[in-house]
Amino acid sequence: MTSIFDSVEFNRNLFFPRADSSACPEMAEDIFVKMDQECKVHVRRHPSEKAKFSLLFFHGNGEIVSDYDELAKYFNALGCELTVCDFRGYGKSTGTPSLRNALKDASALYRYLKENEKFQSQVCVMGRSLGSASAIELCVQFPEISCCVLESGYADPIPLVERRGLQINEITPEENKLFNNSEKIRMVKCPILVMHGEDDFLIIPQEAVLNHQNAGSKHKVLDILSGVGHNDMMVAHDNAYFKSLINFFKSVFS
């Protein structure tokens, strides 16, 4: 029996790919990682001479790599070298996106970048919204990862798609183990920051609370930012978004 998570209906409710014809910024580096004969996934690396660590970033389901071109300098200012990853079918990537592929591809991307010396000696993995699944997957598979940041991440994938009109009655234990963030996060041991908007109605703050509560990390931080929702975290009052990242990174890398 085919898993509901592999169905066309499920993944069409979850992913919203769009193409990208823009040029790579002058100081950035475009990298294409081959997943299989018919698929390559695009990542964009924004180097920084002052970087103390690498930040491997998985964006949300309606975004693409180039959306972060203008934001890269703000992340670089945090002391990191930013690398942003697309999903299959997004931007300049080929193939068809699915949640299973997103998890599998995350590991392939991480291995490729590490083996080809595209990382600093320390790596933080960050996932926004849907990208939180990829970030958690990597922290489970690669315990050497220094730390993890979840921004507007979901806990259980069922409510995520039910809000878009797809009804799922039950899932198997195997599906729950692989696709349920709030269960998988129990195996994450590295320091973790869970960030969420207080006014997020797409993925409610209680899901962030559950992820933080279940995280297996001894060093874990929950930061619910007031006055912002799902897609405007960076404009939180008094620069709260970047202050949260600064404080967390100082606690990990200082």
Secondary structure in CASP SS format (residue, H / E / C, confidence):
PFRMAT SS
TARGET T0000
AUTHOR 0000-0000-0000
METHOD secondary structure of the structure
MODEL  1
M C 1.00
T C 1.00
S C 1.00
I H 1.00
F H 1.00
D H 1.00
S C 1.00
V H 1.00
E H 1.00
F H 1.00
N H 1.00
R H 1.00
N H 1.00
L H 1.00
F C 1.00
F C 1.00
P C 1.00
R C 1.00
A E 1.00
D C 1.00
S C 1.00
S C 1.00
A C 1.00
C C 1.00
P C 1.00
E C 1.00
M C 1.00
A C 1.00
E E 1.00
D E 1.00
I E 1.00
F E 1.00
V E 1.00
K E 1.00
M E 1.00
D E 1.00
Q C 1.00
E C 1.00
C E 1.00
K E 1.00
V E 1.00
H E 1.00
V E 1.00
R E 1.00
R E 1.00
H E 1.00
P C 1.00
S C 1.00
E C 1.00
K C 1.00
A C 1.00
K C 1.00
F E 1.00
S E 1.00
L E 1.00
L E 1.00
F E 1.00
F E 1.00
H C 1.00
G C 1.00
N C 1.00
G C 1.00
E C 1.00
I C 1.00
V H 1.00
S H 1.00
D H 1.00
Y H 1.00
D C 1.00
E C 1.00
L C 1.00
A H 1.00
K H 1.00
Y H 1.00
F H 1.00
N H 1.00
A C 1.00
L C 1.00
G C 1.00
C E 1.00
E E 1.00
L E 1.00
T E 1.00
V E 1.00
C E 1.00
D C 1.00
F C 1.00
R C 1.00
G C 1.00
Y C 1.00
G E 1.00
K C 1.00
S C 1.00
T C 1.00
G C 1.00
T C 1.00
P C 1.00
S C 1.00
L H 1.00
R H 1.00
N H 1.00
A H 1.00
L H 1.00
K H 1.00
D H 1.00
A H 1.00
S H 1.00
A H 1.00
L H 1.00
Y H 1.00
R H 1.00
Y H 1.00
L H 1.00
K H 1.00
E H 1.00
N C 1.00
E C 1.00
K C 1.00
F C 1.00
Q C 1.00
S C 1.00
Q C 1.00
V E 1.00
C E 1.00
V E 1.00
M E 1.00
G E 1.00
R E 1.00
S C 1.00
L C 1.00
G H 1.00
S H 1.00
A H 1.00
S H 1.00
A H 1.00
I H 1.00
E H 1.00
L H 1.00
C H 1.00
V H 1.00
Q H 1.00
F C 1.00
P C 1.00
E C 1.00
I C 1.00
S C 1.00
C E 1.00
C E 1.00
V E 1.00
L E 1.00
E E 1.00
S C 1.00
G C 1.00
Y C 1.00
A C 1.00
D C 1.00
P H 1.00
I H 1.00
P H 1.00
L H 1.00
V H 1.00
E H 1.00
R C 1.00
R C 1.00
G C 1.00
L C 1.00
Q C 1.00
I C 1.00
N C 1.00
E C 1.00
I C 1.00
T C 1.00
P H 1.00
E H 1.00
E H 1.00
N H 1.00
K H 1.00
L H 1.00
F H 1.00
N C 1.00
N H 1.00
S H 1.00
E H 1.00
K H 1.00
I H 1.00
R H 1.00
M H 1.00
V C 1.00
K C 1.00
C C 1.00
P C 1.00
I E 1.00
L E 1.00
V E 1.00
M E 1.00
H E 1.00
G E 1.00
E C 1.00
D C 1.00
D C 1.00
F C 1.00
L C 1.00
I C 1.00
I C 1.00
P H 1.00
Q H 1.00
E H 1.00
A H 1.00
V H 1.00
L H 1.00
N H 1.00
H H 1.00
Q H 1.00
N H 1.00
A C 1.00
G C 1.00
S C 1.00
K C 1.00
H C 1.00
K E 1.00
V E 1.00
L E 1.00
D E 1.00
I E 1.00
L E 1.00
S C 1.00
G C 1.00
V C 1.00
G C 1.00
H C 1.00
N C 1.00
D C 1.00
M H 1.00
M H 1.00
V H 1.00
A C 1.00
H H 1.00
D H 1.00
N H 1.00
A H 1.00
Y H 1.00
F H 1.00
K H 1.00
S H 1.00
L H 1.00
I H 1.00
N H 1.00
F H 1.00
F H 1.00
K H 1.00
S H 1.00
V H 1.00
F H 1.00
S C 1.00
END
